[in-house]
Amino acid sequence: MTENGGRVLIVDDEEDICAILSRLMKREGLKALVAHDAEAALKMIRPRSSDVMLVGIKVWGLDGVEVMRRAKKLDADLPVVTITYHAARDAAIEAMRAGAHDYLAKPFNNHEVVSVVRRALAERELRRKIKGLFSQIQQGRRLREMMGPSQSVGWLISEVNRAAKSDSTVLILGETGAGKELVAHAIHQASRRSAAPFLPVNCVAISETLLESELFGHEKGAFTGAEIQNSGKLEVAQGGTLFLDDISNMPLGSQAKLLRLLREKKVYRVGGTKPVDVDVRVLVASSEDLRRLSVSGSFRRDLFFHLSGFSITVPPLRERKDDIPSLAKRFLDTTNMELGKSVKGFLESAVDALLAYAWPGNVQQLRSTIRRAVLLADDMITEKHLAINTAPAAGSAFSPKALWTRSSGLSLNEIVQRNTAAVEREALVQALNYTGGNNAKAARLLKIDYKTIHTKTKKYGIAAKAGKRQKGER
């Protein structure tokens, strides 16, 4: 058995006792952590930092029972074994009544100590398993509520439960707005790290110059304005989960540091030379094809291979139509509550429109669409209130038969050119509908630059329409 077999926190003001117990724990393949006073011990306790605590009935600062009570507030499931003398059995019994797992009376023999610690570890592991199963059920229900009743969501739930059983890094793939952060949070909540922090970081929202400081922390004087030492998100999330969204936008230099963290479980603060041990699970998400980016050189190939060991793909909303009615109803109910309205529901034609639309912005776009419709409607939501273009979208727009009928007499190249233009125009129209006619936002959504979208909207004659609609909405 290795040190991964369990972590035992030994708290006693007698250094000899701590040394003896520490050697015994290490001999048994367990990791020993030592504190000689109550204050130091309590600073060391956080979820998953220790699996068992051995505490003297009297330690500097507080008695053992009070140390145990405060420790339980920091980690409710931590088994505590009190250490006392034979003459102080009454104090040990008091500790048991206060919630101690067991007690050891000095002088004790090694076999007795190992037996008590093993029983406490087994209890800790059993509690974790029960809590894990309960968390999986809860997170499955939550994902059903947040994402819908489709078979695709059922598959996602099974993948979340599978990912939650380990501490491995998970790559979550999917289009913008599909629900990648929901999946990441569900993995965390269903895992044994659920009592510790879940910290999301969007690699797009933080500038390149600040990202490393945000993640890894910095030392005093590391750069202009760094007046004090600062712990990064990785240290703050100790024992928990760090979720890196839009990982494809992480600079190459930061990617190298992330890979080092994943391999060594250590971070170096900006401006620092001393490694800091971290116990953090990392989940990452991307709407980009990381394999393609790794081939082009804009994403590290070694990091891609490390991340791609376990991946989950969140299907876009257009591929799980069964979820749309339940999501629309939920957004209707929440918007009614927020706005103090009493819109009753959707006309059948409105439901048909919701199902026919391709939803390039996924669930986020559906939520915005329903909110706007509730604002406009008084009784029932109609197709007009939705204000979405239900013409066939890219990927489902043209069947081979339809292409030939419309393009009869044209060459293959002419057929492709004509219908490629139609698909491109439709994608631009849908993006502009989604952004309210805002060219800059639509360009970001379509991942093209502003000059390109300006040229194309002018080419297809849709710039003026977008401008009029945007003006009318004001």
C-alpha positions as CSV (number, residue, x, y, z in Angstrom):
1,M,0.0,0.0,0.0
2,T,1.3,3.5,-0.8
3,E,0.8,6.8,0.9
4,N,-2.4,7.2,-1.2
5,G,-3.9,4.7,1.2
6,G,-5.0,7.5,3.6
7,R,-3.9,10.7,5.3
8,V,-3.7,10.8,9.1
9,L,-3.5,14.1,11.0
10,I,-1.7,13.6,14.3
11,V,-2.4,16.4,16.9
12,D,-0.6,16.2,20.2
13,D,1.7,18.5,22.2
14,E,4.1,15.5,23.0
15,E,6.6,15.4,20.2
16,D,7.6,11.9,21.1
17,I,4.1,10.6,20.7
18,C,3.7,12.4,17.4
19,A,7.0,11.0,16.1
20,I,6.1,7.4,17.1
21,L,2.6,7.6,15.5
22,S,4.0,9.3,12.4
23,R,6.6,6.5,11.8
24,L,3.9,3.9,12.4
25,M,1.5,5.4,9.9
26,K,4.2,5.7,7.3
27,R,5.2,2.0,7.8
28,E,1.5,1.2,7.1
29,G,1.7,3.0,3.8
30,L,-0.3,6.0,5.2
31,K,0.7,9.7,5.0
32,A,1.2,11.3,8.3
33,L,0.6,15.0,9.0
34,V,1.6,16.5,12.4
35,A,0.5,19.5,14.4
36,H,1.6,20.2,18.0
37,D,-1.2,22.7,18.9
38,A,-4.9,23.2,18.2
39,E,-4.4,26.4,16.1
40,A,-2.0,24.7,13.7
41,A,-4.2,21.6,13.4
42,L,-7.3,23.6,12.6
43,K,-5.4,25.5,9.9
44,M,-4.5,22.2,8.2
45,I,-8.1,20.9,8.0
46,R,-10.2,21.4,4.9
47,P,-12.3,18.9,2.9
48,R,-10.2,16.0,1.7
49,S,-7.0,17.2,3.4
50,S,-7.1,14.4,5.9
51,D,-8.9,11.1,6.2
52,V,-8.5,10.5,10.0
53,M,-7.5,12.8,12.9
54,L,-5.7,11.5,16.0
55,V,-5.9,14.2,18.7
56,G,-4.6,14.3,22.2
57,I,-7.3,14.8,24.9
58,K,-5.2,17.8,26.0
59,V,-3.3,20.0,23.5
60,W,-1.9,23.5,23.7
61,G,-4.7,26.0,23.2
62,L,-7.8,23.8,23.5
63,D,-8.9,20.5,24.9
64,G,-9.2,17.6,22.4
65,V,-13.0,17.6,22.5
66,E,-13.2,21.3,21.4
67,V,-10.6,20.7,18.7
68,M,-12.7,17.8,17.4
69,R,-15.9,19.9,17.4
70,R,-14.2,22.7,15.4
71,A,-12.6,20.2,13.1
72,K,-16.1,18.7,12.4
73,K,-17.3,22.1,11.4
74,L,-14.6,22.3,8.7
75,D,-15.0,18.6,7.6
76,A,-18.2,17.0,8.9
77,D,-17.2,13.5,7.9
78,L,-13.7,13.5,9.4
79,P,-13.4,10.5,11.8
80,V,-11.6,11.7,15.0
81,V,-9.8,9.3,17.4
82,T,-8.9,10.8,20.8
83,I,-5.6,10.0,22.6
84,T,-5.7,9.8,26.4
85,Y,-4.2,8.2,29.4
86,H,-5.8,5.2,31.2
87,A,-6.5,7.5,34.1
88,A,-8.5,9.9,31.9
89,R,-11.0,7.4,30.4
90,D,-13.9,9.6,31.5
91,A,-12.6,12.4,29.2
92,A,-12.4,9.8,26.4
93,I,-16.0,8.7,26.9
94,E,-17.0,12.4,26.9
95,A,-15.3,12.7,23.5
96,M,-17.1,9.6,22.2
97,R,-20.4,11.2,23.2
98,A,-19.4,14.4,21.4
99,G,-18.9,12.5,18.2
100,A,-15.4,10.9,18.3
101,H,-15.0,7.7,16.3
102,D,-12.9,5.9,18.9
103,Y,-10.2,6.5,21.5
104,L,-6.7,5.2,22.2
105,A,-5.4,5.0,25.8
106,K,-1.7,5.5,26.5
107,P,0.4,3.4,26.6
108,F,-1.0,1.8,23.5
109,N,0.4,-1.0,21.3
110,N,1.0,-0.6,17.6
111,H,-1.5,-3.3,16.6
112,E,-4.2,-1.5,18.5
113,V,-3.4,1.9,16.8
114,V,-3.4,0.4,13.3
115,S,-6.7,-1.4,13.9
116,V,-8.4,1.7,15.1
117,V,-7.1,3.8,12.3
118,R,-8.0,1.2,9.7
119,R,-11.6,1.1,11.0
120,A,-11.8,4.9,10.9
121,L,-10.5,4.9,7.3
122,A,-13.1,2.2,6.3
123,E,-15.9,4.3,7.8
124,R,-14.7,7.4,6.0
125,E,-14.6,5.5,2.7
126,L,-18.1,4.1,3.2
127,R,-19.5,7.5,3.9
128,R,-17.8,8.9,0.8
129,K,-19.4,6.1,-1.3
130,I,-22.9,6.6,0.1
131,K,-22.6,10.4,-0.3
132,G,-21.2,9.9,-3.9
133,L,-24.2,7.7,-4.9
134,F,-26.6,10.2,-3.4
135,S,-24.8,13.1,-5.2
136,Q,-25.0,11.2,-8.5
137,I,-28.7,10.8,-8.2
138,Q,-29.1,14.4,-7.3
139,Q,-27.0,15.6,-10.1
140,G,-28.8,13.4,-12.6
141,R,-32.1,15.0,-11.5
142,R,-30.6,18.5,-11.7
143,L,-29.2,17.9,-15.3
144,R,-32.7,16.5,-16.3
145,E,-34.2,19.7,-14.9
146,M,-31.7,22.0,-16.4
147,M,-31.2,20.3,-19.8
148,G,-34.3,18.3,-20.5
149,P,-35.7,14.7,-20.7
150,S,-34.1,13.5,-24.0
151,Q,-32.0,10.3,-24.4
152,S,-29.0,12.5,-25.1
153,V,-29.2,14.0,-21.6
154,G,-29.6,10.5,-20.2
155,W,-26.3,9.6,-21.9
156,L,-24.7,12.8,-20.5
157,I,-25.8,11.8,-17.0
158,S,-24.2,8.4,-17.3
159,E,-20.9,10.0,-18.6
160,V,-21.0,12.5,-15.7
161,N,-21.3,9.7,-13.2
162,R,-18.5,7.8,-14.8
163,A,-16.2,10.9,-14.8
164,A,-17.2,11.6,-11.1
165,K,-15.7,8.3,-9.9
166,S,-12.1,9.4,-10.7
167,D,-9.9,12.4,-10.4
168,S,-8.8,12.4,-14.0
169,T,-8.9,15.5,-16.2
170,V,-12.0,15.7,-18.4
171,L,-12.3,17.5,-21.7
172,I,-15.8,18.8,-22.3
173,L,-16.6,19.6,-25.9
174,G,-19.6,21.4,-27.4
175,E,-20.8,24.5,-29.1
176,T,-21.2,27.8,-27.3
177,G,-24.2,27.8,-25.1
178,A,-24.8,24.0,-25.2
179,G,-24.3,23.6,-21.4
180,K,-20.6,22.6,-20.9
181,E,-20.3,24.4,-17.6
182,L,-23.4,22.7,-16.3
183,V,-21.8,19.3,-17.1
184,A,-18.6,20.4,-15.4
185,H,-20.4,21.5,-12.3
186,A,-22.4,18.2,-12.2
187,I,-19.1,16.2,-12.4
188,H,-17.8,18.2,-9.4
189,Q,-21.0,17.8,-7.4
190,A,-21.2,14.1,-8.0
191,S,-17.5,13.5,-7.0
192,R,-15.8,13.2,-3.6
193,R,-14.6,16.8,-4.0
194,S,-18.1,18.2,-3.8
195,A,-17.6,19.8,-0.3
196,A,-14.6,21.8,-1.7
197,P,-14.8,24.8,-4.1
198,F,-15.8,24.6,-7.7
199,L,-14.0,27.6,-9.4
200,P,-14.8,28.4,-13.1
201,V,-12.3,30.5,-15.1
202,N,-13.1,31.7,-18.6
203,C,-9.8,31.9,-20.6
204,V,-11.4,34.4,-23.0
205,A,-12.7,36.8,-20.3
206,I,-9.2,37.4,-18.7
207,S,-6.4,39.1,-20.6
208,E,-3.3,37.2,-21.4
209,T,-1.2,39.3,-19.1
210,L,-3.4,38.6,-16.1
211,L,-4.3,34.9,-16.8
212,E,-1.2,33.4,-15.3
213,S,-1.5,35.5,-12.1
214,E,-5.1,34.6,-11.9
215,L,-4.4,30.9,-12.1
216,F,-1.1,30.4,-10.5
217,G,-0.8,33.4,-8.2
218,H,2.1,35.8,-7.9
219,E,4.8,36.8,-5.5
220,K,5.3,40.3,-4.1
221,G,7.1,42.4,-6.6
222,A,6.6,40.0,-9.5
223,F,5.3,42.8,-11.7
224,T,4.3,46.4,-11.4
225,G,1.4,46.7,-9.0
226,A,2.1,43.3,-7.3
227,E,2.4,44.8,-3.8
228,I,1.6,41.6,-1.9
229,Q,1.8,37.9,-2.5
230,N,-1.4,36.5,-4.0
231,S,-2.6,33.0,-4.2
232,G,-4.0,31.9,-7.6
233,K,-7.3,30.1,-8.3
234,L,-5.4,26.7,-8.2
235,E,-4.4,27.3,-4.5
236,V,-7.9,28.7,-3.6
237,A,-9.5,25.6,-5.1
238,Q,-7.5,23.2,-2.9
239,G,-9.3,19.9,-2.6
240,G,-11.9,21.0,-5.2
241,T,-12.2,21.5,-8.9
242,L,-11.0,24.1,-11.3
243,F,-13.0,24.5,-14.5
244,L,-11.2,26.1,-17.5
245,D,-13.6,27.2,-20.1
246,D,-12.6,28.1,-23.7
247,I,-9.2,26.4,-23.1
248,S,-8.4,26.9,-26.8
249,N,-7.8,30.6,-26.0
250,M,-5.1,30.0,-23.4
251,P,-1.7,31.3,-24.5
252,L,0.9,28.7,-25.4
253,G,3.1,29.8,-22.4
254,S,0.3,29.2,-20.0
255,Q,-0.5,25.9,-21.7
256,A,3.0,24.7,-20.8
257,K,2.5,25.7,-17.2
258,L,-0.9,24.0,-17.1
259,L,0.6,20.7,-18.5
260,R,3.3,20.9,-15.8
261,L,0.6,21.3,-13.1
262,L,-1.3,18.3,-14.4
263,R,1.8,16.1,-14.4
264,E,3.4,17.2,-11.2
265,K,0.5,18.6,-9.1
266,K,2.6,21.7,-8.3
267,V,2.4,25.3,-9.3
268,Y,4.9,28.1,-9.4
269,R,3.6,31.6,-8.7
270,V,4.5,34.3,-11.1
271,G,7.9,35.6,-10.0
272,G,8.4,32.6,-7.7
273,T,10.9,29.8,-7.7
274,K,9.4,27.6,-4.9
275,P,6.8,25.0,-6.0
276,V,3.5,25.0,-4.2
277,D,1.7,21.6,-3.8
278,V,-1.9,21.6,-5.0
279,D,-4.6,19.0,-4.8
280,V,-7.1,20.2,-7.5
281,R,-9.0,18.4,-10.2
282,V,-9.0,20.2,-13.5
283,L,-11.9,20.1,-15.9
284,V,-11.6,21.9,-19.3
285,A,-14.0,22.9,-22.0
286,S,-13.7,24.0,-25.6
287,S,-16.0,24.8,-28.5
288,E,-13.1,24.6,-30.9
289,D,-11.5,21.5,-32.5
290,L,-8.4,21.1,-30.3
291,R,-7.0,18.4,-32.5
292,R,-7.1,20.7,-35.5
293,L,-5.6,23.5,-33.4
294,S,-2.8,21.2,-32.2
295,V,-1.9,20.3,-35.8
296,S,-1.8,24.0,-36.8
297,G,0.4,24.8,-33.8
298,S,-1.9,27.2,-32.0
299,F,-2.5,24.6,-29.2
300,R,0.2,22.4,-27.7
301,R,0.0,18.8,-29.0
302,D,1.3,17.3,-25.7
303,L,-1.4,19.1,-23.7
304,F,-4.1,18.0,-26.2
305,F,-3.0,14.4,-25.8
306,H,-3.1,14.7,-22.1
307,L,-6.6,16.3,-22.1
308,S,-8.1,14.0,-24.7
309,G,-7.8,10.8,-22.5
310,F,-11.4,11.3,-21.2
311,S,-13.8,13.5,-23.2
312,I,-17.5,14.3,-23.1
313,T,-19.3,16.0,-26.0
314,V,-22.4,18.0,-25.2
315,P,-24.8,17.7,-28.2
316,P,-26.1,21.0,-29.6
317,L,-29.8,21.8,-29.0
318,R,-30.8,21.2,-32.6
319,E,-29.7,17.5,-32.1
320,R,-31.9,17.1,-29.0
321,K,-35.3,18.5,-30.1
322,D,-37.1,16.6,-27.3
323,D,-35.6,19.0,-24.8
324,I,-36.9,22.1,-26.4
325,P,-40.5,22.1,-25.1
326,S,-39.4,21.4,-21.4
327,L,-36.7,24.0,-21.6
328,A,-39.1,26.6,-23.1
329,K,-41.6,25.9,-20.4
330,R,-39.0,26.3,-17.7
331,F,-37.8,29.6,-19.2
332,L,-41.4,30.8,-19.5
333,D,-42.1,30.0,-15.8
334,T,-38.9,31.7,-14.5
335,T,-39.4,34.8,-16.7
336,N,-43.0,35.1,-15.5
337,M,-41.8,35.1,-11.9
338,E,-39.0,37.6,-12.6
339,L,-41.2,40.0,-14.5
340,G,-44.4,39.5,-12.5
341,K,-46.3,38.3,-15.6
342,S,-48.8,35.5,-16.1
343,V,-48.2,34.3,-19.7
344,K,-50.0,30.9,-19.9
345,G,-48.0,29.0,-22.5
346,F,-47.3,28.5,-26.2
347,L,-49.7,28.2,-29.2
348,E,-49.1,25.1,-31.2
349,S,-47.7,27.1,-34.1
350,A,-45.1,28.6,-31.7
351,V,-44.0,25.2,-30.5
352,D,-43.7,24.1,-34.1
353,A,-41.5,27.1,-34.8
354,L,-39.3,26.4,-31.7
355,L,-38.8,22.8,-33.0
356,A,-38.1,23.9,-36.6
357,Y,-35.4,26.4,-35.7
358,A,-31.8,25.4,-35.7
359,W,-30.7,27.4,-32.5
360,P,-27.1,28.4,-33.5
361,G,-26.8,29.9,-30.0
362,N,-28.1,26.8,-28.3
363,V,-29.8,27.0,-24.9
364,Q,-28.6,30.5,-24.2
365,Q,-30.3,31.7,-27.4
366,L,-33.5,29.8,-26.5
367,R,-33.6,31.4,-23.0
368,S,-33.2,34.9,-24.6
369,T,-35.8,34.2,-27.2
370,I,-38.4,33.0,-24.6
371,R,-37.6,36.0,-22.3
372,R,-38.3,38.4,-25.1
373,A,-41.5,36.6,-26.1
374,V,-42.8,36.8,-22.5
375,L,-42.1,40.5,-22.5
376,L,-44.2,40.9,-25.6
377,A,-47.0,38.5,-24.9
378,D,-50.1,39.0,-22.7
379,D,-51.8,35.6,-22.7
380,M,-50.2,33.0,-25.1
381,I,-46.9,33.1,-26.9
382,T,-47.3,33.1,-30.7
383,E,-44.9,32.5,-33.5
384,K,-44.8,36.3,-34.0
385,H,-43.6,36.8,-30.4
386,L,-40.7,34.5,-31.0
387,A,-39.3,36.5,-33.9
388,I,-37.2,33.7,-35.2
389,N,-36.5,32.7,-38.8
390,T,-37.6,29.1,-39.2
391,A,-36.2,28.7,-42.7
392,P,-34.0,25.6,-42.9
393,A,-30.6,26.2,-41.5
394,A,-27.1,25.1,-42.5
395,G,-26.7,21.4,-42.1
396,S,-30.4,20.7,-42.7
397,A,-31.3,23.2,-45.4
398,F,-31.1,21.3,-48.7
399,S,-31.8,17.7,-49.6
400,P,-30.1,16.4,-52.7
401,K,-33.4,16.3,-54.5
402,A,-34.2,19.9,-53.6
403,L,-30.8,21.0,-54.8
404,W,-31.3,19.4,-58.2
405,T,-34.8,20.7,-58.6
406,R,-33.8,24.3,-57.9
407,S,-30.6,24.1,-59.9
408,S,-31.7,22.1,-62.9
409,G,-29.5,22.6,-65.9
410,L,-26.5,23.9,-63.9
411,S,-23.1,22.3,-63.5
412,L,-22.0,20.7,-60.3
413,N,-19.7,23.6,-59.5
414,E,-22.5,26.1,-60.1
415,I,-24.9,24.0,-57.9
416,V,-22.3,24.1,-55.1
417,Q,-21.6,27.8,-55.4
418,R,-25.2,28.8,-55.5
419,N,-26.2,26.8,-52.5
420,T,-23.1,27.6,-50.5
421,A,-24.1,31.2,-50.9
422,A,-27.6,30.4,-49.7
423,V,-26.3,28.6,-46.6
424,E,-23.9,31.4,-45.9
425,R,-26.6,34.0,-46.2
426,E,-28.9,32.1,-43.9
427,A,-26.2,31.7,-41.2
428,L,-25.6,35.5,-41.3
429,V,-29.3,36.2,-41.0
430,Q,-29.7,33.8,-38.0
431,A,-26.7,35.3,-36.3
432,L,-27.9,38.8,-36.8
433,N,-31.4,37.8,-35.5
434,Y,-29.8,36.4,-32.4
435,T,-27.7,39.5,-31.8
436,G,-30.4,42.0,-32.5
437,G,-28.6,43.3,-35.7
438,N,-25.3,43.9,-33.9
439,N,-22.6,43.1,-36.5
440,A,-19.8,43.0,-34.0
441,K,-21.5,40.4,-31.8
442,A,-22.6,38.4,-34.8
443,A,-19.0,38.3,-36.1
444,R,-17.8,36.9,-32.7
445,L,-20.6,34.3,-32.8
446,L,-19.6,33.2,-36.3
447,K,-15.9,33.5,-35.5
448,I,-15.1,35.9,-38.3
449,D,-13.7,39.4,-38.2
450,Y,-15.8,42.6,-38.4
451,K,-14.6,43.5,-41.8
452,T,-15.7,40.1,-43.2
453,I,-19.2,40.3,-41.8
454,H,-19.6,43.8,-43.0
455,T,-18.6,42.8,-46.6
456,K,-20.8,39.7,-46.6
457,T,-23.9,41.4,-45.2
458,K,-23.5,44.1,-47.8
459,K,-23.0,41.4,-50.5
460,Y,-26.3,39.6,-49.6
461,G,-28.3,42.8,-49.0
462,I,-29.0,42.1,-45.3
463,A,-27.1,44.9,-43.7
464,A,-29.8,47.5,-44.1
465,K,-32.5,45.1,-42.8
466,A,-30.5,44.4,-39.7
467,G,-29.9,48.1,-39.2
468,K,-33.7,48.9,-39.5
469,R,-34.6,46.1,-37.1
470,Q,-32.0,47.2,-34.5
471,K,-33.3,50.7,-34.7
472,G,-36.9,49.6,-34.4
473,E,-36.1,47.6,-31.3
474,R,-34.8,50.7,-29.5
